[in-house]
Amino acid sequence: QVQLVQSGAEVKKPGASVKVSCKASGYSFTGHYMHWVRQAPGQGLEWMGWMNPNNGGTNYAQKFQGWVTMTRDTSITTAYMELSRLGSDDTAVYYCARETVGGNNFFFDLWGQGTVVTVSS
Amino acid sequence: DIQMTQSPSSVSASVGDRVTITCRASQGISSWLAWYHQKPGEAPKLLIYGASTLQSGVPSRFSGSGSGTDFTLTISNLQPEDFATYYCQQTKSFPITFGQGTRLEIK
């Protein structure tokens, strides 16, 4: 079954770090870039960056440069997103999303179920 | 960054109605546009990519058009499962950006 399954909800204190995992199955993990998108409560979608599972290359949104790290473990077809120095405005649902290329375009055709991260003292 | 502006922010409609949502990019993005919808508590789901190509498995009552800066998503013969929030997304340049969303509610 083609799917992305993310790790469970996290509660963190301000200043801490969080690492969210995204387990891919049913397709070639190294054949598709993996993106991360977050959604604050009641808000829209915010793109954070992508990771190339084939070689570990990354491209982060400027806003997140210096405090997000996207990695992978190809042996277990899992992508990770670590966000450091958490603040209350990092409370959000974090999604991984598979990129697929088609028709001279690319798009996110497969999403994880989301991981709720709550930052609270 | 390319700003994506959707209108309306919310719309009320009835089952069987036809609804159109628009998305405007702050600069030309050719056809590097996708549409998603999202139901409460769920992840977004891809509907259309390349501005007008229907994703496999998506009902034909969904259609998209446009190029450059102005795009539309049309939903014909609204069904109960279509009531959700709709987002446009540009992938022409980084950072990838989304519209603010259009909430489609039952009248």
Interface residues (C-beta under 8 A of the other chain):
Chain A: H35 V37 G44 L45 E46 W47 N59 A61 Q62 K63 Y95 A97 G102 G103 N104 N105 F106 F107 F108 D109 W111 G112 Q113 G114
Chain B: S31 W32 A34 Y36 E42 A43 P44 K45 L46 Y49 G50 T53 Q55 Y87 Q89 T91 F94 P95 I96 T97 F98 G99 Q100 G101
